[in-house]
């Protein structure tokens, strides 16, 4: 009498392959991709933060780049007078001229550069920094007014793009690193998130 072995299959639900646990090789590749993304976002965060931080340092001490030596904020120079006073296009031209060199404008601008730069470089308070940085970039975009082909005196504006200039790129970079929580890699994001006030107010992350 022959004995037949029957293979008993589980009557349970069989998920499609896309929902199954990946094999070890696929899992390793996924982890590697996530790690590469984390490093890329951390690099973007640090470089973007340094853009703001360097602007603060140069304008404060007159390091000889955008701000000439001896004309820094500590030397009595105004961080906003030259830029806002030279606005020559856009619907807010007269408004920016009236702000140029005002003490409140100088302090607000410099504190913004320092706060955004330090926070983003360190990887803390990325959400408030992204909001503040986006507002600052929007105001600077309005001051330079890329849509204009000609300045108020009729000379060419030399604008290379009517919308997507570097202010837009910086604002999107700030939003991207904040949305991705990019402060945990090469930053103090984890320590920051453990603070009681940050745990209670997620918008501070």
C-alpha positions as CSV (number, residue, x, y, z in Angstrom):
1,X,0.0,0.0,0.0
2,X,1.5,3.3,-1.1
3,X,1.7,6.2,1.3
4,X,1.2,9.6,-0.2
5,X,2.4,12.7,1.6
6,X,0.1,15.7,1.4
7,X,1.5,19.2,1.6
8,X,-0.7,21.2,3.9
9,X,-0.9,24.9,2.9
10,X,-1.9,27.5,5.4
11,X,-5.5,28.7,4.8
12,X,-4.4,32.2,6.0
13,X,-4.3,35.3,3.9
14,X,-1.3,35.6,1.5
15,X,-0.2,39.2,1.1
16,X,1.2,40.4,-2.2
17,X,5.0,40.5,-2.4
18,X,5.1,44.3,-2.1
19,X,3.7,44.0,1.5
20,X,5.9,41.2,2.6
21,X,9.0,41.7,4.8
22,X,11.9,42.3,2.5
23,X,14.8,39.9,2.3
24,X,17.9,40.7,4.1
25,X,19.6,42.1,1.0
26,X,16.7,44.4,0.2
27,X,16.5,45.5,3.8
28,X,20.2,46.4,3.8
29,X,19.8,48.3,0.6
30,X,16.8,50.2,2.1
31,X,18.8,51.1,5.2
32,X,21.7,52.3,3.1
33,X,19.4,54.5,1.0
34,X,17.8,56.0,4.2
35,X,21.3,56.6,5.6
36,X,22.4,58.3,2.4
37,X,19.3,60.5,2.4
38,X,19.9,61.5,6.0
39,X,23.5,62.5,5.2
40,X,22.4,64.4,2.2
41,X,19.8,66.3,4.1
42,X,22.2,67.0,7.0
43,X,24.7,68.4,4.5
44,X,22.0,70.6,3.0
45,X,21.0,71.8,6.5
46,X,24.5,72.7,7.5
47,X,25.4,74.5,4.3
48,X,22.1,76.4,4.3
49,X,22.5,77.4,8.0
50,X,26.1,78.6,7.3
51,X,24.8,80.9,4.5
52,X,22.8,82.8,7.2
53,X,25.4,82.5,9.9
54,X,28.2,83.8,7.6
55,X,26.1,86.7,6.5
56,X,25.6,87.7,10.1
57,X,29.4,87.4,10.8
58,X,30.4,89.3,7.7
59,X,27.9,92.1,8.3
60,X,28.8,92.3,12.0
61,X,32.6,92.4,11.8
62,X,33.1,93.7,8.2
63,X,35.2,90.7,7.1
64,X,35.8,92.1,3.6
65,X,33.4,90.0,1.6
66,X,29.9,91.5,1.1
67,X,30.8,94.0,3.8
68,X,33.9,96.0,3.5
69,X,36.5,96.0,6.3
70,X,35.8,98.8,8.8
71,X,32.1,99.1,7.7
72,X,30.7,96.3,9.8
73,X,27.8,96.7,12.3
74,X,30.2,96.9,15.2
75,X,32.0,99.7,13.4
76,X,28.8,101.8,13.2
77,X,27.7,100.6,9.8
78,X,24.1,99.7,9.0
79,X,23.4,96.2,7.8
80,X,20.2,97.3,6.0
81,X,20.9,100.8,4.7
82,X,22.9,99.8,1.6
83,X,20.7,97.0,0.5
84,X,17.3,98.5,1.2
85,X,18.4,102.0,0.2
86,X,19.4,100.7,-3.3
87,X,16.1,99.0,-4.0
88,X,15.2,100.2,-7.5
89,X,12.2,98.1,-8.6
90,X,9.0,96.5,-7.3
91,X,5.8,97.7,-5.7
92,X,7.4,98.2,-2.3
93,X,10.4,100.3,-3.4
94,X,9.4,103.4,-1.3
95,X,8.6,101.2,1.7
96,X,12.0,99.6,1.7
97,X,13.7,103.0,1.3
98,X,11.9,104.3,4.4
99,X,13.1,101.2,6.4
100,X,16.7,101.5,5.2
101,X,19.1,102.1,8.1
102,X,16.4,102.2,10.8
103,X,17.6,100.8,14.1
104,X,14.7,98.4,14.4
105,X,15.3,97.1,10.9
106,X,19.0,96.6,11.6
107,X,18.4,94.7,14.8
108,X,15.6,92.6,13.4
109,X,17.6,91.6,10.3
110,X,20.7,90.8,12.2
111,X,18.9,88.8,15.0
112,X,17.1,86.9,12.2
113,X,20.4,86.0,10.5
114,X,22.0,84.9,13.7
115,X,19.0,83.0,15.0
116,X,18.2,81.2,11.7
117,X,21.9,80.5,11.0
118,X,22.7,79.1,14.5
119,X,19.5,77.0,14.7
120,X,19.7,75.4,11.3
121,X,23.5,74.8,11.5
122,X,23.0,73.1,15.0
123,X,19.9,71.2,13.9
124,X,17.5,72.7,16.5
125,X,14.3,74.6,16.3
126,X,14.1,73.9,12.5
127,X,10.4,74.6,12.2
128,X,10.5,78.2,13.7
129,X,13.8,78.8,11.7
130,X,12.1,77.7,8.5
131,X,9.2,80.1,9.1
132,X,11.4,83.0,10.0
133,X,13.8,82.3,7.1
134,X,11.0,82.0,4.6
135,X,9.6,85.3,5.7
136,X,13.0,86.9,5.4
137,X,13.7,85.4,2.0
138,X,10.2,86.6,0.8
139,X,11.0,90.2,1.9
140,X,14.4,90.1,0.2
141,X,12.8,88.6,-3.0
142,X,10.3,91.5,-3.0
143,X,13.2,94.0,-2.5
144,X,15.1,92.6,-5.5
145,X,11.9,92.0,-7.5
146,X,13.1,89.4,-10.0
147,X,10.0,89.9,-12.3
148,X,11.3,93.3,-13.3
149,X,13.1,93.5,-16.6
150,X,14.1,97.1,-16.0
151,X,14.8,99.2,-13.0
152,X,13.1,102.5,-12.0
153,X,15.7,104.5,-14.1
154,X,15.1,102.4,-17.2
155,X,18.3,100.4,-17.0
156,X,18.2,96.6,-17.4
157,X,17.6,94.8,-14.1
158,X,19.8,91.9,-15.2
159,X,17.3,89.5,-13.6
160,X,17.9,85.9,-14.8
161,X,14.6,84.4,-13.8
162,X,11.3,86.1,-13.0
163,X,10.5,83.9,-10.1
164,X,13.0,81.1,-9.0
165,X,16.0,83.0,-7.8
166,X,18.3,82.1,-4.9
167,X,15.9,83.4,-2.3
168,X,13.3,80.9,-3.3
169,X,15.9,78.1,-3.3
170,X,17.0,79.0,0.3
171,X,13.4,79.1,1.5
172,X,12.6,75.7,0.1
173,X,15.8,74.3,1.5
174,X,14.8,75.5,5.0
175,X,11.3,74.0,4.6
176,X,12.8,70.7,3.4
177,X,15.2,70.2,6.2
178,X,12.5,71.2,8.8
179,X,9.9,68.8,7.3
180,X,12.4,66.0,7.2
181,X,13.6,66.5,10.7
182,X,17.2,66.8,9.4
183,X,18.6,67.9,12.8
184,X,19.1,64.4,14.1
185,X,22.1,63.6,11.8
186,X,25.2,65.7,12.5
187,X,23.1,67.9,14.7
188,X,21.6,68.4,18.1
189,X,18.1,67.5,17.0
190,X,17.6,64.5,19.3
191,X,18.8,66.4,22.4
192,X,16.6,69.4,21.5
193,X,13.5,67.1,21.0
194,X,14.0,65.7,24.6
195,X,13.6,69.1,26.2
196,X,10.3,69.3,28.1
197,X,9.2,72.5,26.4
198,X,9.9,71.0,23.0
199,X,8.0,67.8,23.8
200,X,5.0,69.8,24.9
201,X,5.1,72.1,21.8
202,X,5.9,70.2,18.6
203,X,6.1,73.4,16.6
204,X,9.4,74.2,18.3
205,X,11.1,71.1,16.7
